[in-house]
Amino acid sequence: ISTNALMEQLYLKYQQKPWTETLKLVHFCMDKPLRRPVSNPPDGPLPSCMEKIQRTLNAKSLFSVMNRLESLSKQKGLNSLVSPSGTACYITSDMFYIEVQLEKDGKVLDVKLAHLGEAPVVKMKNYDAFGKILEDLSNLYQIPGNSEMKTKGYLALQCLEKDLYSMSLLDRREDVNRVAEVLHGKVGHLVPRTGGTPMNIEFYISPYQVLEAELNPDSQVCGAKIVVTVEGTDILHKLPISPLIADCQAGEDGSPAFLSLTDELSMDLSACFLLKPHQPIPMSSSNIEEIQKLTGMFFQDYFRIQIAGLELVPLYELIVQSTLKEKCSEDLSTHNSCFFVSLPDCPKHCYFINKGSEKSDLAGALVSKIPFTHPKCVPGIIEVLRHQMAYNTLISSCVSEKHINEDDSELLYFEVAPQKNTSFSVSFLHPVKDNLACVIIDVITSREIQCRLHLNPEDPTLNSSDDFISRAVER
């Protein structure tokens, strides 16, 4: 029988049946053959199709809301149970449960979440966010071993969170604003975990965003963020199962004093802590090595914890690719190296991005996860990330979605080329002579930049000192 004939027969068979019966049949077909452990959630075209159907329904009735909740639970590998009254849905695992209370018209009254041994907390009612929360909750307990081991992993995460919060209080003053906390705080601007939503650390805001925050105090600019979580590994690590900061008093160097990691305060677990950027960060090989020295962990040794790809490629290629992905809604070829940037009251700039080579000091990788085992590593990691973000921000400012010149107005041409470590050069035509001039920009830290202007000795000097250029770029 042909596909068209088969579809016609199916259409005729079911066109008289109400939509609710069709949904029940699809649910039955999903459940019947898939008698597999909940730790292996079903995947494939049928659940995906069911998800699209549920999204289309938009949960406008009690029946469709329950179906939506059951579908979300299955996708995340969790169990679900509807109460006898039909107005409550319980989503459960060995380590936590979620109770969703509904009205008879399908309106969500409240959502309660409780971890093992903890009091329930009321959660949000947005379905997309709710599905993300289910995923985050499941990820909290993806640690090899029995329920006791998973509970120990969750306890270790709680202890880490308490230490990070204590560190955030060390240098916090009453008059400090959020932007200053993001850029200068030991652990940035920290937002504690609520239920399944992981602890967030905002650690970098670009100069444009700082300016926006100054000009519009009511605007809530959002900088680069990382989440704090725990994940299973194939190797045992010694993790703290008690907070390691005895009090919130800093030592002489401003750093907190940590208790020794004794057998009473720690435990060997098949897990480690993770810092996960919201978006993968292009990082130079030198900064990757710096983080590995800080943590004592080499990313490529972990099977479940990896830098995306980990093959080193030209760093500028990654920066251009990430910038275009962020700035453009449509896919643009990352092979372009010529970009046009318009500035107010200024001729249009044309930037050539020299992506360099795969040499170790000019190469990098996209970092999506950073493993560590001790809270003392976090301030150092954040400083390295800030350093890299400041460098990336400067390079990405030369990248735009416009790679074709649409007008014949006067152009100023620049070539941006990587130098050693976190420095780069900007070459341009001397305003008076036909020779090239060059500025070497060295990003020493996220707060300090040095610039040096190089001219042909026979060319006239320019009315810009190295100090002036450095202050302008820093600003």
N, C-alpha and C positions, 0 to 999 in steps of 0.2 A: 504494500500500500504506500502511496506517495505521502510525503510530508503534508502537502496541501490538503489531501483527502483526509488524513488523520486529524489535522487541526479543525477541519470542517465538521467531522464527526464529534469531536470534543466540544466544539462550540454549540452544536445542536443539542448535545446531551445535557449541557449545563446552563443553557441560556434561560431556562424556566426556573432554575433553582435560585433561592435568595442568596445574597452575597455572604451572609453570616454562615450558611452551610458550607460554602466554598472555603471560607477561612478555616472552619473546623476541620475540613478534610485535609487542607494543607498542613495544619498543625498535627493531625494524626499521622500523615505521611512523614513529617519531620521526626516525630517521636518514635514511631514503630521500629524502623530499621536501625536506629542509632543508639543501641544499648552500650554506650561507651562511658568510661569514667568522666566525671565532671571536670577533671583536670585537663582533659583534652576536648575543648569546646568544638562543636561541629563547625565545619567550614564547607565551602563549596557553593554551587549556584543556587540551591534551594533556600538555605538560610539567607543568602544575599537577596534573593528575590522577595522573600518574606519581609525582610527589613524594608525594602523599597515600598512594598504594599502598605506596611504599617505607617511609614512616613507619609504616604499619600493620604491615608485616612485622617492623619493629623489628630488622632485621639479625641474625637468629638462625642464619644459615648462611653459608658462604663465598660461595655464589652470590648471596644477597641483599645481603651486604656490598658485593660488587663492583658490583652494580646500583645500590646506594645511592651509592657513590662516583662512578660514571659519571653518575648523575642530577645530583648536586651539581655536578660539573664542567661539565656542559652548561648548568646554570642560571647559572653564573658566567662562561660564555663561554670555557672552557678546554678543552684537549685532554686525553684520558685514554687510557692504554694498559695492558693487562693483560699481565704477564709470561708466558712459555711455561709455567711451572710453575703458573700460576693463583693464586699466593699473594702476589703483589705487584702494586700498581697505581701507575702513574706519571702524575701530573697535571702538565702542562707548559704553559709559555707561552714567549715569546721571552726573558723576563727572569728567570724562576725556575722551579724544578721542586719537586714534592713526591713523596716515595716513601713508600707505605704498605705495611708488611710485615704479613702476616696468617698465622695458623695455619690448618690445614685445616678446623677447626670454625668459622672465621670470626672468631675472637678477634683483636683488633688487638694486634700485638707492639709496634710503635713507628711513629711518623710523623716523617720527616726532611724538613726544608725547607732549600733552598739558593737564595740570590740569586745572580745572575750574578757570578762571581769570588769568592764567599764560601764558607767551609766550611759544611757542613750542620749544622743544629741539630735536636735531638729536640723534637717538639711533642706536644700533648695528644691524647687519644683520644675526646673527647666530640663526637658528630656535630653537634649544634646549634652548638657553639663552632667546630667545624671548618669548617662552612659559612660562618660569619661571618669566619673567618680567610681563606678563599678570596676572599671579597668584598673584605676589606681589602687583601689582596695585589694583587688586580686593580686596585683604586682607586689604589694607589701608583704605578702606571704608566700612568694615564689622562692622558698628556701628548701633545699633538700632535707628530708627527715620527717619525723612524726610531728604531731601537734605541739609537743613540748619544745622541739627544736624551732618550730615556726614562732612560737610564743617568745622564745629567747631572742630570736632575730628581731621581733617587734619591740621587745624590751630594749635591745641595743639601740634601735633607732630612736626610741623615746629618750634614752640617756644622751645620745648625740644631740638631739634637738634642744634638750635642757642646757647642755654646755654651750651650744651656739647662741642660745638666747642670753645666757650669762655673759658671753663675750660681747654681744651687741650692747649690753648695758655698761660695759667698762668705760667706753669713751663717749657715751651719750650725755649731752648736756641739754638743759631745758630749752635753750635758745637755738639748738641745731635744727635746721630744716631738712626735709627729705632729700633734696638734691645733694646737700653736703654729706649727708649720711651715706648716700649711694656712692659718691665719689671718694670719700675719705674714711668711712667707717671700717673697722677691722673685718666685719662680715657684711658690709654693705647695709642696705635697708632690708631687714628681715621681717617676713610675715609668717607667723607660726602656722603649723598644720592644723586644719580643722576637718576632723573626720577623715574622709578619703582624699581630700585635697592636700597634696604634699606641701611641706614647708618651702617657701619661695625666698630666694635671695636676689634682690635687684642690686647689681654691682657696677654698672656703667651707664652713663648718659652722655650722648654726644654734645659738643659745643652748641650746635643748632638747637637741640632740645633744652639745654640750659638757658639759652637766650629766650626761647619760647616761654619757659617757666618764669623767667624774670619779667617779661613783657605782659604775660597773661597769668597772674597768680592763681586764677581759678582753674586754669587748664591742668589736667593731670597727665603730664607727659610720662610715657612708659619707656624705660630703658631696657638694657639687656638683662635677662634673668636666668637663674639656674634653680632647679628644684633639688631638694635633699631627700634621698631615699636609700633603701637597702635592697640588695639583689643577691640571688644565689650564685655561687661559683663552684668550680670543680676542685678548688683548693681550700684547705682549712685556713682561717685567719683568726687571730686573737682580737675579739671585739669587746669593748667595755659593756658591762651589764649594770653599771652604776655610774652616775655623773662623776666626772673626773675633776671638775673645778670645785674646790672646797668652799670658797667664798668668792665674792665678786671684786676682791681687791687685786689690782694689777701689781705686777712686780716692778722693779726699778726701770726696766726697759718698756714698760707699758703693756707687756704681755701677761696673760693670766698664768697663775701657778697651777699646774696639773698634778694630781695624785699619781703615784707610780701605778703602772698597770699590773697589779698583782693577780694571783689566781683567784682571790676572793672578789676582785672587781672586774674580772674579765672571763671570757669563755671562748674556747675554740669552736667556731661555727663555719659551715660551708657557705659563707656569705661575706660581703664587704659593703661598705657605704659607697654611695655614688653621688656625684654632682652632675646633673643632666641639664645642659643648656636647652632653652626652649627651641632654639634653632642651632644646628651644627655650626661651630665656629672654625673658620680657616685659621690654622695655627702653624707657625714656623717650626721647623724641626728643632731649633735651639730652645724654643719655649716648651715644646713637648718634652724634651730632655730635662728641662728645669723642673717641670711638674713631676716627672718620674723620680727625680732626685729627692724632691720634697716628700713624696709619698712612699718611696722605697718600693714602688710597684711598677712593673713594666707592662704596659697595656696589652702588648701582643701575646703575653703569656696566658691570657684569660680567654677561655672559649666563649663564655657568654657575655663578656664585657670587652667590647672592641671599639677602637676608633674606626669610624666608617672607612672601609677600604684599607687603611693603614699603609697602602703603597704611597710613597712620597712622590708628589708631582709638583710642578712649579707653583709656588705659593700665590703668585699674582693671578694665575689662572683660576684658582679657587676663590680668591677675593672678587674677581670680576664676575664669576659665575654666581656667587651668593648675592652680590649686589644687584645684578640684573634680575635675579629671581625675586628679590624683595621689592625692587622699584617697578617692575613690569608685570602686568597681569597676563600678558601673552608670552609664549616662549620665544626668546630671541637667541640667535646663534651666539655661543660664547667664543667663537673663533674670531669675532671682531676685536680689533685692538685700537680702533680709532673712534673717539667719542667727542660729540659737540656739546658744550656747556654754555648756556646763556647766563650772563651776569648783568645786574642793573647798571645802566650808564657806562657800559664797557663793551668794547668789541667782543664778539663771540670767541670763546676759547675752543681750540681743537687739541685734544689730548691723545697722544699715542702711548699706549701702555705696553712697555717692553716686558713681556712675561718672564723673561730670564730663562734659566735652565733648571735641570733637575739636580744640580749640585746640592750637597747636603745643607749648605748655609743659605741657599735660595729656595729650598723646597719646603713643603708643608703637607698637612693632611687636614681633613675635616674631623673635628673632635665633637663627638656626640655624647660621650660618657667619660667621666673621670673617676676612677676607683681610688679609695683611700680607706684607712682603718682607724685613724685617730683624729679627734677634733682639732688638735693643734695644727694639722696640715691645712685647714680651710683658709685662714687668713693669707697664707703664702700663695695658695692656689688662686685666690681671688685677685691678688696683686698681679700675678702673671697674666690672668685673663684680662684685667684692666689694661695692662701694657699692650697686649695683642689687639684689644678692641680699639685703643687709641690709634695704633698703627693702621689697622684695617679701615678706620673711619677716614683717615687722611687719603689713603689710596682710593677708597670707594667714592670720595667726593669728586674724583676725576672721571667717574664712570656714569654714563647716562644711557637712557633708552634710545637716544638719537645718535645713530652711527652713520647717517647720510645727511650731508649738508643741503638744506632746502632753499637757501638763499645765497646770494653772491656778496653779502656784506663782508667788510674787512674781518680777517681772521688773525688771531694770535696763536701760534703753534708751540706746543710743549711736548717734550718726551719725558715720560716717567719711567725710571728704570731702577730695579732693586740693586742695593749694594749689600755689604756684609751685615748679617744679623738684622737688626731692626732700623736700618737706615736706607734711604733711597735718594736718588738724584732727580732734579727737574731741570732739563736743558731747554734753552730758548734762544732766539736770535737777539743779539745785542741791539738795543734800541737805536744806536747811532751807526755802528760798524756792521760789517757783514759776517763777523765771527760769532761763535756760540758763547753764551754765558751759561753758568751752571750753579745751582744751589744744592748743596748736600744737606739733607734734613735727617737728623739723627733723633729718633724717638727713644730717649733714655729711659723714661718711665711714663706712666699715663699722665703725669703732672709736669714733666720737664722735657723740653724739646730744644735742641741746639741746631742752629742753621749757619752754614758757611757759604758765602758767595765767592765763586771762582771766576775770574776774568782773564782774558789774554793780557799779558803785561803791557802790550802796546796799545790796548784799547782804553778809552776814557773811563774813569771810575763812575759808578752809579751812586746816586744820592740815597743809599740804603746801607746802613751798617749791619753787621752780623747780629748784633743785639736787637736792632729794630725788627729785622726779619724774624728772629726767634720769638720775640714778644707778639708779633702779628700772627704767626702760625699757632702759637699757644692759645691766643685769644680765639 
